[in-house]
Amino acid sequence: MNFIQETKEELNKVVWPSRPQLISESAAVIFMVSLSAALIYLVDGLFKWLAERIFLGG
């Protein structure tokens, strides 16, 4: 019981983000993840192209 009471007290201290802040920061995270994925995809394509030229002699 003591644990549950202390947990409630700690959760009351949490500063929750506002809805606009939550949406803005979520959009920023989604954008950065998409950008990172696109960069990894492009670098992977470059390495694939280089490997084909080196190992297949094309």
Sine and cosine of phi, psi and omega as CSV:
sin_phi,cos_phi,sin_psi,cos_psi,sin_omega,cos_omega
0.00,0.00,-0.64,0.77,-0.01,-1.00
-0.88,0.47,-0.64,0.76,0.01,-1.00
-0.87,0.49,-0.69,0.72,-0.02,-1.00
-0.90,0.43,-0.67,0.74,0.02,-1.00
-0.90,0.44,-0.70,0.71,0.01,-1.00
-0.91,0.42,-0.59,0.81,0.04,-1.00
-0.90,0.43,-0.69,0.72,0.04,-1.00
-0.87,0.49,-0.67,0.74,0.01,-1.00
-0.89,0.46,-0.67,0.75,0.01,-1.00
-0.92,0.38,-0.63,0.78,0.02,-1.00
-0.91,0.40,-0.47,0.88,0.06,-1.00
-0.94,0.35,-0.36,0.93,0.01,-1.00
-0.99,0.10,-0.25,0.97,-0.05,-1.00
-0.94,0.35,0.71,-0.71,0.08,-1.00
-0.99,-0.11,0.95,-0.31,-0.05,-1.00
-0.99,0.11,0.61,-0.79,0.00,-1.00
-0.95,0.33,0.45,-0.89,0.07,-1.00
-0.96,0.27,0.26,-0.97,-0.02,-1.00
-0.87,0.49,-0.73,0.69,0.03,-1.00
-0.88,0.47,-0.62,0.78,0.03,-1.00
-0.91,0.41,-0.66,0.75,0.02,-1.00
-0.89,0.46,-0.70,0.72,0.01,-1.00
-0.91,0.41,-0.70,0.71,-0.01,-1.00
-0.88,0.48,-0.73,0.68,-0.03,-1.00
-0.94,0.33,-0.56,0.83,0.07,-1.00
-0.91,0.42,-0.66,0.75,0.04,-1.00
-0.89,0.46,-0.64,0.77,0.02,-1.00
-0.90,0.44,-0.66,0.75,0.01,-1.00
-0.91,0.41,-0.72,0.70,0.01,-1.00
-0.88,0.48,-0.66,0.75,0.03,-1.00
-0.88,0.47,-0.73,0.69,-0.04,-1.00
-0.92,0.39,-0.61,0.79,0.04,-1.00
-0.91,0.41,-0.68,0.73,0.02,-1.00
-0.90,0.44,-0.68,0.74,0.02,-1.00
-0.89,0.46,-0.69,0.73,0.02,-1.00
-0.90,0.43,-0.68,0.74,0.01,-1.00
-0.89,0.45,-0.66,0.75,0.02,-1.00
-0.90,0.43,-0.66,0.75,0.02,-1.00
-0.90,0.44,-0.69,0.72,0.03,-1.00
-0.88,0.47,-0.66,0.75,0.03,-1.00
-0.87,0.49,-0.70,0.72,0.00,-1.00
-0.92,0.39,-0.68,0.74,0.02,-1.00
-0.91,0.42,-0.64,0.77,0.05,-1.00
-0.88,0.48,-0.68,0.73,0.04,-1.00
-0.89,0.46,-0.64,0.77,0.04,-1.00
-0.89,0.46,-0.73,0.69,0.01,-1.00
-0.90,0.43,-0.60,0.80,0.05,-1.00
-0.89,0.45,-0.71,0.70,0.01,-1.00
-0.87,0.48,-0.72,0.70,0.02,-1.00
-0.89,0.45,-0.67,0.74,-0.01,-1.00
-0.90,0.43,-0.63,0.77,0.04,-1.00
-0.90,0.43,-0.64,0.77,0.00,-1.00
-0.93,0.37,-0.62,0.78,-0.06,-1.00
-0.98,0.22,-0.76,0.65,-0.16,-0.99
-1.00,0.00,-0.39,0.92,0.02,-1.00
-0.97,-0.23,-0.06,1.00,0.08,-1.00
0.92,0.39,0.40,0.92,-0.07,-1.00
-0.99,-0.11,0.00,0.00,0.00,0.00
